[in-house]
Amino acid sequence: MATAAIRTNQRPLRAALLLRVSDSRQAEAESYSLDSQRRVGQDLCHRRGWPIVREYVGAGESAFTRDVGKRETVRALLADATSSVFDVLIVHDVSRYARDEELGHFVLNNLHLLGVKLVNATNDIDYDTPEGRMMFSMELSFSAAGSRKASFHIKKAKQQKFEMGLHVGDVPFGYAAGETNKDPLLVVRTEAAAIRQAFEDFANGAGYTEIARRWNSAGFQPHSKQHRSTFAASAIQSVIENDFYCGYVRHLGERKLGLHEAIISEDLWMRAQVSVRRQTSKARESWLLSGTAECVECNGPIWQFKTGTKKAYFYYRETSAVRERKCSVGGAVWRRDLAEAEVCAVIESMTTDPRWLDEVDRSARKAPAPQDDRRSKLMATKKRLTNAYIAGARSEAEWRAEAKTLDEQLGRLPPDNPTAVVFAGGRLISIGQIWSGMTTDERRETLRILFQSVKMNTRDKRLWLEPWPEFAPLFAMRRDYCVHGTPGRTRTCAHGLGNHCSIL
Protein backbone atom coordinates (compact mmCIF):
# COMPACT_ATOMS: atom_id res chain seq x y z
CA MET A 1 0.00 0.00 0.00
CA ALA A 2 2.95 2.31 -0.44
CA THR A 3 2.21 5.70 -1.90
CA ALA A 4 4.05 6.10 -5.18
CA ALA A 5 5.72 9.36 -6.06
CA ILE A 6 3.08 10.95 -8.27
CA ARG A 7 4.30 13.00 -11.21
CA THR A 8 3.03 14.21 -14.52
CA ASN A 9 4.85 14.85 -17.76
CA GLN A 10 3.82 18.51 -17.69
CA ARG A 11 4.72 19.58 -14.16
CA PRO A 12 5.28 18.24 -10.65
CA LEU A 13 2.22 17.99 -8.47
CA ARG A 14 1.44 21.03 -6.36
CA ALA A 15 1.07 20.37 -2.65
CA ALA A 16 -0.89 22.09 0.13
CA LEU A 17 -0.29 21.64 3.87
CA LEU A 18 -3.11 21.34 6.39
CA LEU A 19 -1.84 22.30 9.86
CA ARG A 20 -4.08 22.37 12.93
CA VAL A 21 -4.01 22.74 16.71
CA SER A 22 -7.16 22.61 18.80
CA ASP A 23 -6.08 25.28 21.30
CA SER A 24 -5.00 28.75 20.16
CA ARG A 25 -2.31 28.73 22.88
CA GLN A 26 -0.59 25.92 20.95
CA ALA A 27 -0.21 28.32 18.03
CA GLU A 28 1.72 30.93 20.00
CA ALA A 29 5.39 31.64 19.33
CA GLU A 30 6.67 29.56 22.25
CA SER A 31 4.78 26.47 21.08
CA TYR A 32 6.30 24.11 18.54
CA SER A 33 3.24 22.09 17.46
CA LEU A 34 2.49 23.93 14.20
CA ASP A 35 6.19 24.24 13.35
CA SER A 36 6.63 20.50 13.86
CA GLN A 37 3.72 19.66 11.58
CA ARG A 38 4.99 22.11 8.97
CA ARG A 39 8.52 20.66 9.05
CA VAL A 40 7.30 17.08 8.55
CA GLY A 41 5.15 18.16 5.61
CA GLN A 42 7.96 20.18 4.04
CA ASP A 43 10.39 17.26 4.33
CA LEU A 44 7.94 14.95 2.57
CA CYS A 45 7.34 17.43 -0.26
CA HIS A 46 11.09 18.00 -0.66
CA ARG A 47 11.72 14.27 -1.03
CA ARG A 48 9.02 13.85 -3.65
CA GLY A 49 9.70 17.06 -5.53
CA TRP A 50 6.30 18.63 -4.83
CA PRO A 51 6.28 22.45 -4.60
CA ILE A 52 4.17 23.76 -1.70
CA VAL A 53 1.68 26.31 -3.06
CA ARG A 54 -0.62 26.82 -0.08
CA GLU A 55 -0.87 26.38 3.70
CA TYR A 56 -4.12 26.07 5.66
CA VAL A 57 -3.50 26.78 9.34
CA GLY A 58 -6.19 26.14 11.92
CA ALA A 59 -4.94 27.83 15.09
CA GLY A 60 -7.40 26.86 17.82
CA GLU A 61 -9.73 24.98 15.45
CA SER A 62 -11.38 21.86 16.85
CA ALA A 63 -11.60 18.85 14.53
CA PHE A 64 -14.20 17.15 16.76
CA THR A 65 -17.19 18.37 14.73
CA ARG A 66 -19.18 17.17 11.74
CA ASP A 67 -20.19 20.71 10.76
CA VAL A 68 -17.90 21.88 7.96
CA GLY A 69 -19.10 25.42 8.68
CA LYS A 70 -17.04 25.32 11.89
CA ARG A 71 -13.86 24.34 10.04
CA GLU A 72 -12.63 27.46 8.27
CA THR A 73 -9.52 25.70 6.97
CA VAL A 74 -11.56 22.86 5.47
CA ARG A 75 -13.96 25.25 3.75
CA ALA A 76 -11.01 27.18 2.32
CA LEU A 77 -9.14 24.12 1.05
CA LEU A 78 -12.28 22.65 -0.56
CA ALA A 79 -12.89 25.95 -2.35
CA ASP A 80 -9.29 26.02 -3.59
CA ALA A 81 -9.44 22.36 -4.60
CA THR A 82 -12.49 23.17 -6.70
CA SER A 83 -10.38 25.83 -8.44
CA SER A 84 -7.50 23.34 -8.96
CA VAL A 85 -5.10 25.35 -6.79
CA PHE A 86 -3.29 22.19 -5.60
CA ASP A 87 -3.10 18.49 -6.46
CA VAL A 88 -2.04 16.90 -3.14
CA LEU A 89 -3.16 17.70 0.42
CA ILE A 90 -0.56 16.85 3.10
CA VAL A 91 -1.62 16.23 6.72
CA HIS A 92 0.60 15.38 9.66
CA ASP A 93 -1.79 12.62 10.68
CA VAL A 94 -5.51 11.93 10.46
CA SER A 95 -6.21 13.54 13.86
CA ARG A 96 -4.99 16.88 12.45
CA TYR A 97 -7.38 16.40 9.52
CA ALA A 98 -10.62 15.36 11.27
CA ARG A 99 -11.88 13.73 14.47
CA ASP A 100 -15.36 12.94 13.19
CA GLU A 101 -16.10 10.03 10.85
CA GLU A 102 -18.83 11.80 8.86
CA LEU A 103 -16.80 14.95 8.18
CA GLY A 104 -13.63 12.97 7.46
CA HIS A 105 -15.25 10.82 4.77
CA PHE A 106 -17.18 13.79 3.36
CA VAL A 107 -14.00 15.79 2.78
CA LEU A 108 -12.06 12.80 1.44
CA ASN A 109 -14.85 11.96 -1.02
CA ASN A 110 -14.95 15.54 -2.28
CA LEU A 111 -11.17 15.66 -2.68
CA HIS A 112 -11.31 12.39 -4.62
CA LEU A 113 -14.00 13.75 -6.96
CA LEU A 114 -11.85 16.85 -7.55
CA GLY A 115 -8.79 14.76 -8.36
CA VAL A 116 -6.90 15.77 -5.20
CA LYS A 117 -4.91 13.13 -3.30
CA LEU A 118 -4.83 13.04 0.52
CA VAL A 119 -1.38 12.07 1.87
CA ASN A 120 -0.54 11.30 5.51
CA ALA A 121 3.01 12.50 6.18
CA THR A 122 3.56 10.02 9.03
CA ASN A 123 2.79 6.79 7.19
CA ASP A 124 3.06 5.35 3.69
CA ILE A 125 -0.58 4.36 3.09
CA ASP A 126 -2.31 5.11 -0.21
CA TYR A 127 -5.83 6.16 0.77
CA ASP A 128 -7.04 5.75 -2.83
CA THR A 129 -6.79 1.94 -2.68
CA PRO A 130 -9.50 -0.24 -1.08
CA GLU A 131 -7.10 -1.32 1.64
CA GLY A 132 -5.96 2.25 2.18
CA ARG A 133 -9.53 3.47 2.51
CA MET A 134 -10.15 0.79 5.14
CA MET A 135 -7.06 1.97 7.04
CA PHE A 136 -8.24 5.56 6.74
CA SER A 137 -11.60 4.59 8.24
CA MET A 138 -9.88 2.83 11.13
CA GLU A 139 -7.54 5.77 11.84
CA LEU A 140 -10.49 8.17 11.71
CA SER A 141 -12.57 5.99 14.03
CA PHE A 142 -9.74 5.73 16.58
CA SER A 143 -9.23 9.50 16.42
CA ALA A 144 -12.95 10.19 16.91
CA ALA A 145 -13.18 7.65 19.75
CA GLY A 146 -10.27 9.33 21.53
CA SER A 147 -11.99 12.71 21.30
CA ARG A 148 -15.30 11.31 22.54
CA LYS A 149 -13.60 9.63 25.50
CA ALA A 150 -11.71 12.82 26.36
CA SER A 151 -14.91 14.83 26.05
CA PHE A 152 -16.71 12.43 28.41
CA HIS A 153 -14.02 12.77 31.07
CA ILE A 154 -13.87 16.56 30.69
CA LYS A 155 -17.64 16.85 31.14
CA LYS A 156 -17.48 14.61 34.22
CA ALA A 157 -14.65 16.69 35.71
CA LYS A 158 -16.53 19.95 35.10
CA GLN A 159 -19.64 18.60 36.78
CA GLN A 160 -17.58 17.47 39.76
CA LYS A 161 -15.97 20.92 40.07
CA PHE A 162 -19.39 22.54 40.05
CA GLU A 163 -20.72 20.15 42.71
CA MET A 164 -17.73 21.16 44.88
CA GLY A 165 -18.65 24.84 44.48
CA LEU A 166 -15.75 25.65 42.15
CA HIS A 167 -15.88 27.81 39.05
CA VAL A 168 -16.20 26.01 35.70
CA GLY A 169 -14.75 27.75 32.66
CA ASP A 170 -12.33 30.58 32.00
CA VAL A 171 -11.08 32.68 34.91
CA PRO A 172 -13.19 35.89 35.05
CA PHE A 173 -11.67 39.36 35.25
CA GLY A 174 -11.02 40.22 38.89
CA TYR A 175 -9.81 36.75 39.81
CA ALA A 176 -6.73 34.55 39.37
CA ALA A 177 -6.34 30.77 39.46
CA GLY A 178 -5.80 29.08 42.80
CA GLU A 179 -2.75 27.01 43.66
CA THR A 180 -4.38 23.87 42.22
CA ASN A 181 -7.50 23.25 40.13
CA LYS A 182 -9.20 22.00 43.32
CA ASP A 183 -8.81 25.40 45.01
CA PRO A 184 -11.26 28.32 44.57
CA LEU A 185 -10.20 31.30 42.48
CA LEU A 186 -8.36 34.14 44.23
CA VAL A 187 -9.42 37.79 44.19
CA VAL A 188 -7.13 40.30 42.46
CA ARG A 189 -7.53 43.30 44.74
CA THR A 190 -6.87 46.13 42.26
CA GLU A 191 -9.29 44.65 39.74
CA ALA A 192 -11.86 43.89 42.45
CA ALA A 193 -11.93 47.56 43.51
CA ALA A 194 -12.63 48.60 39.90
CA ILE A 195 -15.39 45.99 39.64
CA ARG A 196 -17.12 47.20 42.83
CA GLN A 197 -16.99 50.79 41.60
CA ALA A 198 -18.32 49.75 38.19
CA PHE A 199 -21.34 48.01 39.73
CA GLU A 200 -22.07 51.08 41.89
CA ASP A 201 -21.74 53.44 38.91
CA PHE A 202 -23.86 51.25 36.65
CA ALA A 203 -26.61 50.98 39.26
CA ASN A 204 -26.57 54.79 39.44
CA GLY A 205 -26.92 55.29 35.68
CA ALA A 206 -23.47 54.92 34.08
CA GLY A 207 -23.32 53.08 30.74
CA TYR A 208 -21.21 50.18 29.50
CA THR A 209 -19.17 52.37 27.15
CA GLU A 210 -18.36 54.86 29.91
CA ILE A 211 -17.13 52.12 32.25
CA ALA A 212 -15.10 50.51 29.45
CA ARG A 213 -13.41 53.87 28.77
CA ARG A 214 -12.46 54.22 32.45
CA TRP A 215 -11.03 50.72 32.69
CA ASN A 216 -9.05 51.10 29.47
CA SER A 217 -7.65 54.45 30.69
CA ALA A 218 -6.61 52.77 33.95
CA GLY A 219 -4.70 50.11 31.99
CA PHE A 220 -6.88 47.12 32.86
CA GLN A 221 -6.91 44.30 30.32
CA PRO A 222 -9.60 41.65 29.85
CA HIS A 223 -8.99 37.92 30.22
CA SER A 224 -9.36 37.30 26.49
CA LYS A 225 -8.61 34.17 24.46
CA GLN A 226 -8.48 36.43 21.42
CA HIS A 227 -5.72 38.44 23.14
CA ARG A 228 -7.73 41.68 23.12
CA SER A 229 -5.97 44.39 25.05
CA THR A 230 -8.94 46.67 25.76
CA PHE A 231 -12.47 46.32 27.10
CA ALA A 232 -15.43 46.72 24.74
CA ALA A 233 -18.90 47.70 25.97
CA SER A 234 -20.05 44.09 25.46
CA ALA A 235 -17.30 42.86 27.81
CA ILE A 236 -18.48 45.28 30.52
CA GLN A 237 -22.03 44.02 30.05
CA SER A 238 -20.81 40.45 30.58
CA VAL A 239 -19.18 41.52 33.86
CA ILE A 240 -22.27 43.36 35.12
CA GLU A 241 -24.58 40.43 34.34
CA ASN A 242 -22.30 37.78 35.89
CA ASP A 243 -23.50 36.69 39.35
CA PHE A 244 -20.15 34.99 39.96
CA TYR A 245 -19.05 38.34 41.41
CA CYS A 246 -21.64 38.06 44.19
CA GLY A 247 -20.64 34.51 45.09
CA TYR A 248 -22.43 32.09 42.76
CA VAL A 249 -21.17 29.47 40.29
CA ARG A 250 -23.08 28.13 37.30
CA HIS A 251 -22.88 25.06 35.08
CA LEU A 252 -25.31 23.71 32.45
CA GLY A 253 -28.16 25.88 33.71
CA GLU A 254 -27.63 25.07 37.39
CA ARG A 255 -26.65 27.68 39.99
CA LYS A 256 -25.26 27.37 43.52
CA LEU A 257 -23.15 29.24 46.05
CA GLY A 258 -19.45 28.90 45.30
CA LEU A 259 -16.40 28.59 47.51
CA HIS A 260 -14.72 31.70 46.09
CA GLU A 261 -14.70 35.10 47.79
CA ALA A 262 -17.45 37.41 46.49
CA ILE A 263 -16.37 40.85 45.28
CA ILE A 264 -19.79 42.53 45.63
CA SER A 265 -22.91 41.91 47.69
CA GLU A 266 -25.93 40.19 46.21
CA ASP A 267 -27.96 43.36 46.89
CA LEU A 268 -25.60 45.46 44.75
CA TRP A 269 -25.74 42.85 41.97
CA MET A 270 -29.56 42.92 42.03
CA ARG A 271 -29.60 46.74 41.86
CA ALA A 272 -27.33 46.59 38.81
CA GLN A 273 -29.64 44.07 37.10
CA VAL A 274 -32.50 46.57 37.35
CA SER A 275 -30.37 48.97 35.30
CA VAL A 276 -29.48 46.13 32.89
CA ARG A 277 -33.16 45.51 32.16
CA ARG A 278 -33.81 49.24 31.82
CA GLN A 279 -30.93 49.70 29.35
CA THR A 280 -31.85 46.52 27.48
CA SER A 281 -35.42 47.65 26.93
CA LYS A 282 -34.12 50.89 25.42
CA ALA A 283 -31.23 49.48 23.40
CA ARG A 284 -32.83 46.32 22.02
CA GLU A 285 -35.26 47.94 19.63
CA SER A 286 -35.76 45.62 16.70
CA TRP A 287 -33.86 46.55 13.55
CA LEU A 288 -34.39 44.78 10.26
CA LEU A 289 -30.82 43.46 9.97
CA SER A 290 -30.13 42.89 13.67
CA GLY A 291 -28.28 39.63 14.20
CA THR A 292 -28.14 38.78 10.49
CA ALA A 293 -25.83 41.32 8.79
CA GLU A 294 -22.09 40.61 8.62
CA CYS A 295 -19.18 42.59 7.24
CA VAL A 296 -18.37 41.51 3.69
CA GLU A 297 -14.63 42.07 4.31
CA CYS A 298 -13.99 40.33 7.67
CA ASN A 299 -17.28 38.46 8.35
CA GLY A 300 -17.56 40.25 11.69
CA PRO A 301 -20.97 41.21 13.10
CA ILE A 302 -22.59 44.52 12.19
CA TRP A 303 -23.86 46.37 15.27
CA GLN A 304 -26.60 48.88 15.88
CA PHE A 305 -25.28 52.34 16.69
CA LYS A 306 -27.09 55.44 17.91
CA THR A 307 -25.69 58.94 18.30
CA GLY A 308 -27.04 62.36 19.18
CA THR A 309 -28.78 63.75 22.25
CA LYS A 310 -31.56 66.17 21.23
CA LYS A 311 -32.03 64.31 17.95
CA ALA A 312 -31.08 60.67 17.61
CA TYR A 313 -29.34 59.27 14.53
CA PHE A 314 -29.27 55.53 13.83
CA TYR A 315 -26.58 53.60 11.96
CA TYR A 316 -25.29 50.13 11.21
CA ARG A 317 -21.61 50.04 12.21
CA GLU A 318 -18.73 47.72 11.36
CA THR A 319 -17.08 46.61 14.64
CA SER A 320 -13.47 45.68 13.85
CA ALA A 321 -12.03 48.66 15.77
CA VAL A 322 -14.01 47.81 18.91
CA ARG A 323 -13.21 44.10 18.69
CA GLU A 324 -9.53 44.65 17.77
CA ARG A 325 -9.83 42.92 14.42
CA LYS A 326 -8.22 44.06 11.16
CA CYS A 327 -10.70 45.12 8.48
CA SER A 328 -10.42 47.51 5.55
CA VAL A 329 -13.90 48.89 6.28
CA GLY A 330 -12.55 50.14 9.62
CA GLY A 331 -15.62 51.03 11.72
CA ALA A 332 -17.55 52.78 8.93
CA VAL A 333 -21.28 53.40 9.43
CA TRP A 334 -24.34 53.32 7.16
CA ARG A 335 -27.58 55.08 8.00
CA ARG A 336 -30.14 52.57 9.18
CA ASP A 337 -33.02 53.86 7.06
CA LEU A 338 -30.97 53.86 3.84
CA ALA A 339 -29.55 50.37 4.39
CA GLU A 340 -32.95 48.88 5.24
CA ALA A 341 -34.55 50.63 2.25
CA GLU A 342 -32.20 48.68 -0.03
CA VAL A 343 -33.33 45.36 1.42
CA CYS A 344 -36.99 46.35 1.14
CA ALA A 345 -36.37 47.31 -2.50
CA VAL A 346 -35.22 43.75 -3.18
CA ILE A 347 -38.44 42.24 -1.83
CA GLU A 348 -40.71 44.84 -3.40
CA SER A 349 -39.10 44.71 -6.85
CA MET A 350 -39.53 40.94 -6.98
CA THR A 351 -43.15 40.93 -5.82
CA THR A 352 -44.75 44.04 -7.33
CA ASP A 353 -43.07 44.60 -10.73
CA PRO A 354 -45.74 43.52 -13.28
CA ARG A 355 -43.21 42.89 -16.07
CA TRP A 356 -41.19 40.63 -13.81
CA LEU A 357 -44.28 38.74 -12.63
CA ASP A 358 -45.24 38.17 -16.27
CA GLU A 359 -41.76 36.71 -16.84
CA VAL A 360 -42.22 34.29 -13.93
CA ASP A 361 -45.63 33.32 -15.32
CA ARG A 362 -44.13 32.66 -18.78
CA SER A 363 -41.47 30.48 -17.16
CA ALA A 364 -44.20 28.54 -15.41
CA ARG A 365 -46.04 27.88 -18.68
CA LYS A 366 -42.82 26.86 -20.44
CA ALA A 367 -41.57 24.62 -17.63
CA PRO A 368 -41.42 20.97 -18.70
CA ALA A 369 -42.99 18.31 -16.56
CA PRO A 370 -40.35 17.22 -14.05
CA GLN A 371 -38.88 13.79 -14.65
CA ASP A 372 -38.07 13.31 -10.99
CA ASP A 373 -40.62 14.25 -8.34
CA ARG A 374 -38.09 14.07 -5.48
CA ARG A 375 -37.38 17.80 -5.78
CA SER A 376 -41.04 18.77 -5.54
CA LYS A 377 -41.53 16.48 -2.54
CA LEU A 378 -38.53 17.95 -0.75
CA MET A 379 -39.67 21.48 -1.55
CA ALA A 380 -43.15 20.70 -0.26
CA THR A 381 -41.62 19.34 2.94
CA LYS A 382 -39.54 22.49 3.36
CA LYS A 383 -42.59 24.64 2.72
CA ARG A 384 -44.50 22.86 5.50
CA LEU A 385 -41.46 23.20 7.79
CA THR A 386 -41.14 26.92 7.07
CA ASN A 387 -44.85 27.50 7.63
CA ALA A 388 -44.62 25.64 10.94
CA TYR A 389 -41.67 27.84 11.97
CA ILE A 390 -43.54 31.05 11.05
CA ALA A 391 -46.57 29.82 13.01
CA GLY A 392 -44.39 29.10 16.05
CA ALA A 393 -44.78 25.33 15.94
CA ARG A 394 -41.01 24.89 15.36
CA SER A 395 -38.18 26.61 17.17
CA GLU A 396 -35.52 28.46 15.18
CA ALA A 397 -32.93 25.79 16.04
CA GLU A 398 -35.24 23.00 14.84
CA TRP A 399 -36.08 24.91 11.65
CA ARG A 400 -32.44 25.61 10.82
CA ALA A 401 -31.35 22.01 11.46
CA GLU A 402 -34.14 20.43 9.41
CA ALA A 403 -33.88 23.04 6.64
CA LYS A 404 -30.15 22.41 6.36
CA THR A 405 -30.76 18.67 5.91
CA LEU A 406 -33.38 19.33 3.23
CA ASP A 407 -31.07 21.79 1.43
CA GLU A 408 -28.31 19.20 1.38
CA GLN A 409 -30.70 16.67 -0.16
CA LEU A 410 -31.85 19.23 -2.74
CA GLY A 411 -28.25 20.04 -3.58
CA ARG A 412 -27.55 16.40 -4.44
CA LEU A 413 -30.42 16.24 -6.95
CA PRO A 414 -29.95 17.00 -10.66
CA PRO A 415 -30.93 20.60 -11.52
CA ASP A 416 -34.54 21.31 -12.37
CA ASN A 417 -34.43 25.09 -12.49
CA PRO A 418 -37.78 25.81 -14.19
CA THR A 419 -39.65 23.91 -11.49
CA ALA A 420 -37.56 25.57 -8.76
CA VAL A 421 -38.26 29.02 -10.20
CA VAL A 422 -42.01 28.38 -10.33
CA PHE A 423 -42.15 27.11 -6.75
CA ALA A 424 -39.87 29.79 -5.29
CA GLY A 425 -41.66 32.51 -7.26
CA GLY A 426 -44.99 31.53 -5.77
CA ARG A 427 -43.51 31.51 -2.27
CA LEU A 428 -41.86 34.91 -2.72
CA ILE A 429 -44.96 36.52 -4.22
CA SER A 430 -47.02 35.34 -1.24
CA ILE A 431 -44.44 36.93 1.07
CA GLY A 432 -44.57 40.17 -0.92
CA GLN A 433 -48.33 40.40 -0.59
CA ILE A 434 -48.06 40.76 3.21
CA TRP A 435 -44.60 42.42 3.41
CA SER A 436 -45.95 45.96 3.86
CA GLY A 437 -48.10 44.87 6.81
CA MET A 438 -45.37 42.97 8.64
CA THR A 439 -43.73 44.20 11.83
CA THR A 440 -39.95 44.64 11.87
CA ASP A 441 -39.56 41.36 13.77
CA GLU A 442 -41.66 39.52 11.19
CA ARG A 443 -39.67 41.05 8.34
CA ARG A 444 -36.40 40.04 9.98
CA GLU A 445 -37.59 36.43 10.30
CA THR A 446 -38.70 36.51 6.66
CA LEU A 447 -35.19 37.57 5.60
CA ARG A 448 -33.77 34.59 7.49
CA ILE A 449 -36.12 32.32 5.52
CA LEU A 450 -35.07 33.84 2.16
CA PHE A 451 -31.34 34.47 2.66
CA GLN A 452 -28.65 32.39 4.30
CA SER A 453 -26.38 35.44 4.61
CA VAL A 454 -26.59 39.22 4.41
CA LYS A 455 -23.20 40.84 3.80
CA MET A 456 -22.70 44.58 4.21
CA ASN A 457 -20.03 47.11 3.30
CA THR A 458 -20.84 50.11 5.50
CA ARG A 459 -18.12 52.20 3.86
CA ASP A 460 -19.25 51.79 0.24
CA LYS A 461 -22.93 51.48 1.22
CA ARG A 462 -23.55 48.14 -0.47
CA LEU A 463 -25.34 44.90 0.41
CA TRP A 464 -24.83 41.33 -0.82
CA LEU A 465 -27.64 38.82 -0.35
CA GLU A 466 -27.11 35.07 -0.61
CA PRO A 467 -30.42 33.20 -1.03
CA TRP A 468 -31.03 29.70 0.26
CA PRO A 469 -30.77 26.99 -2.45
CA GLU A 470 -34.57 26.83 -2.65
CA PHE A 471 -34.69 30.43 -3.93
CA ALA A 472 -31.32 30.60 -5.72
CA PRO A 473 -32.65 29.79 -9.24
CA LEU A 474 -35.29 32.50 -8.95
CA PHE A 475 -32.77 35.13 -7.89
CA ALA A 476 -30.36 34.06 -10.62
CA MET A 477 -33.19 34.47 -13.14
CA ARG A 478 -34.02 37.89 -11.70
CA ARG A 479 -30.39 39.00 -11.99
CA ASP A 480 -30.30 38.01 -15.66
CA TYR A 481 -33.60 39.76 -16.22
CA CYS A 482 -32.24 42.98 -14.68
CA VAL A 483 -29.13 42.94 -16.86
CA HIS A 484 -30.69 41.85 -20.13
CA GLY A 485 -34.32 42.92 -19.64
CA THR A 486 -35.65 46.37 -18.81
CA PRO A 487 -33.68 47.58 -15.76
CA GLY A 488 -34.72 51.18 -16.36
CA ARG A 489 -38.30 50.32 -15.55
CA THR A 490 -37.60 48.50 -12.29
CA ARG A 491 -35.88 49.37 -9.03
CA THR A 492 -32.78 47.46 -9.97
CA CYS A 493 -29.24 47.93 -11.19
CA ALA A 494 -26.81 45.95 -13.31
CA HIS A 495 -25.40 44.33 -10.14
CA GLY A 496 -28.66 42.62 -9.26
CA LEU A 497 -31.32 44.06 -6.98
CA GLY A 498 -31.65 47.43 -5.30
CA ASN A 499 -29.55 50.50 -5.95
CA HIS A 500 -26.53 49.01 -4.18
CA CYS A 501 -27.47 45.32 -3.80
CA SER A 502 -25.94 42.26 -5.38
CA ILE A 503 -26.97 38.64 -5.29
CA LEU A 504 -24.12 36.31 -4.37
Summary of the structure (lengths in Angstrom):
residues: 504
radius of gyration: 27.1
end to end distance: 43.8
largest distance: 77.9
contacts: 1494
relative contact order: 0.06
helix: 49%
strand: 15%
